[in-house]
């Protein structure tokens, strides 16, 4: 179980590490964050900042405790230690729906189209059922089908 958690953490850790490493190349650093035009607008002068912002966003987004993010799968693995597999999946599915609705409502209130896309992405890619569980569960299903 710990190996699976480490494997799931590898993607977000890589993104966050790249974002941290790129800080070295940004001088003065806060000038990029204090300039609203820098976020989401790419030009030659802020390329490294955009690369850092993208990696930071992907790393943090991937840590969300919802499907299909790595954080959702990690939460499910941790819950499966205490609960049944089905109950753990139900809890993470509910968390996924709530997080998706939070993104969608937030997007409507602050009028950010990108948040709306993230909310719909989470909502429409929520994994349900045993089909998405680890290989040993799939082999049980395949055995039952044959």
ABEGO torsion letter per residue (X at the ends): XAAAAAAAAAAAAAAAAAAAAAAAABOBAAAAAABAAABGBBBAAAAAAAAAAAAAAAAAAAABBBOABAAAAAAAAAAAAABBAAAAAAAAAAAAAAAAAAAAAAAAAAGBAAAAAAAAAAAAABBBEAAABBAAAAAAAAAAAX
